[in-house]
Amino acid sequence: MPDKTIAAEAARRRTFAIISHPDAGKTTVTEKLLLFGGAIQLAGTVKGRKSSRHATSDWMEMEKERGISVTSSVMQFAYRDRMVNLLDTPGHADFSEDTYRTLTAVDSALMVIDAAKGVEERTIKLMEVCRLRTTPIMTFMNKLDREGRDPMDLMDEVERILRMRCAPVTWPIGMGKRFRGVFNLLDDRVHLFGAQHAGGIEAGETIEGIDNPRLDEALGEQAEELRDEVELVREAGNEFDREAYLAGELTPVFFGSAVNNFGLQELLDRFVEHAPPPQPRAAETRTVAPEETPLTGFVFKIQANMDPNHRDRIAFMRVCSGAFERGMKVRHARIGKDVKIANAITFLASDREHVETAYPGDIIGLHNHGTIRIGDTFTQGESLKFEGIPNFAPELFRRAVLKDPMRMKALQKGLVELCEEGASQLFRPLMGNDLIVGAVGALQFDVVAHRLRTEYGVDCQFEPVNVSTARWVYSDDPRQLARFQERQQENLAEDVSGALAYIAPSRVNLQLTEERWPDIEFRATREH
Ligand code: GDP
C-alpha cells in the first residue's frame, strides 16, 4: 500500500555519486557541496582522507583511509527542501568492483572533469558502468581558474567519447587569468567570479540579463565576447531536455572552479530540481515502488570498522521502499530470519548519528557480525531478492600459505570474513585444501595479508597459483552439471557462497573447456 509520508519523503531524496578521474577535483567538489548543506565540520574530514591517496603501499595510511572512509563514504545533507545522499566511491583503481556496486545504489551521478585534461580513462570506465543502468549524469567542468581547453572542444569530446549529448546550463566567461564568471543560459543571468570566492559559500555579484549594460561595465570587452559565444552556443548546442537527461542520453553541463567554490551552486540548484528521486527497483519476483509501506533494502557494500576494539563490520544498506525506524524488526531474506536492528548508523554529514527514521534513497549502516553479505535483501517479511548487484570474476589469483599451521582455523575465518567485504574473493578447490584468493588488483593481496595479521593474528603469504581466470558454472540440465563436476573436479572450486566456479589454468584451457561442454554456461559475473 502506498503511504503519503513515505512517498513525500522519497520524492525529496536525491541519492548520487561522483565519477571522475583522480585529481579532477572529486574531493574538493564533495567538500564544497557539504558546505552548502551546512556541514562545515565534515569538510575537514573529507580532506583528511587525501593525504593517503598517493601512498597506497603504506599500510598504516591505508588503514587510516579505510577508517575514515566508513564515516565519509556516505554523506547526507539537507539542501533547500531536499535531502541529498552523496555516496563516495573509492579512488583507487583496484577497488573498482566496490565502485561498481556503489553505483548500483545511486539514482544519478555527477561527472567531474578537469577542463585542462578533458575526458580521462577512469571516467570512461565509470561511465560505462553508469550506462549499464542508464544512470542520468550531470557534468561539472572544473578548474576554469586555470588555462584549460576550449569549452566547445570539451563538450565535443564528451559527446564523441562518452556518446552523450551535452547541454550547457552555464557558460564560462574566459578562463585562467581571464576567468570572470559564468553565464546561466536558463536563467539569463551572469554570476561574476572574484577573489573573494576562496573558501566559504559562494557569493559574488549577479547581473540579470545578458544585454544588461552593467555587464559591459563589469567585463569590458569580455562582455561582447560572451554575447557572441552565447549566440553560437544557443545555435549550435543542445538545449536542456529533462527527459533526455533522465534517459541518460543528454548531460547538462556546468562550468566552474571547485577550489574557489564557484559554479557549484548553479549545479546544486539544478541537481536538486531535476535529478531523479528514488526509482522503482527490480527484484527477482516483482518491481518494488519506493512509496510502498513495507521496508525493503539491499546491501551494496560491507566495510570493516577499523576501530580495533569493535571489530565488527558495517553493511551499507540502501533503503528501496518504506520507512526504517530504529529498533525495528526486519527479515534477512536470504536466510529467512527476523532480526532486530537496534543501532543502525546514519550518515548525516554533521555527525554520525544513530538512525531514527530512514526513507527510500537513504543509506543506513547495519552492524554485521558475519551474517550479512553483499547483495542481501532486507524486508518486513516478504521473501524478496533485489537484482543487479554482481560479483566479477577476478583476474589475479594467489594461494594463501600459512606460516604457522596451527592457525588454519583463524586463517579460514579471516579469509571468509574479509572476502565477504567483496574486494577479494575466496575459492576453495573441490580437491585438496588450498585456499585461493582472487582479486581484480594486486594491491588487494597486500591488504588482505596485512589485515589477516592485524585483525586475526594470522601470518600468511600469498604465493602464485596455476589459475588464470574463473567462471561461475551453471546448467539447466542437472545431469550434465553432475557429469561436468565429476570430470572436471581438479579445476572446480566453491566460492564463499558455495557457488561452483571453474578455475582455469589458462585462457586457452577455458576456451577449450567451454567448447567441449556446450550445455554448461560459463559466466564471468555472478549475481549476489
Ligand atoms: P580528486 O582526486 O578528484 O579527489 O581531486 P581533488 O579534489 O583532491 O583535487 C585535485 C587537485 O586539484 C587538488 O590539488 C585541488 O586543490 C586542485 N583543484 C581542485 N579544484 C580546483 C579548481 O577549481 N582549480 C584549481 N586550480 N585547482 C583545483
Boltz pocket constraint, residues with backbone or C-beta under 6 A from the ligand:
constraints:
  - pocket:
      binder: B
      contacts: [[A, 20], [A, 21], [A, 22], [A, 23], [A, 24], [A, 25], [A, 26], [A, 27], [A, 28], [A, 29], [A, 50], [A, 142], [A, 143], [A, 144], [A, 145], [A, 146], [A, 256], [A, 257], [A, 258], [A, 259], [A, 260]]
      max_distance: 6.0
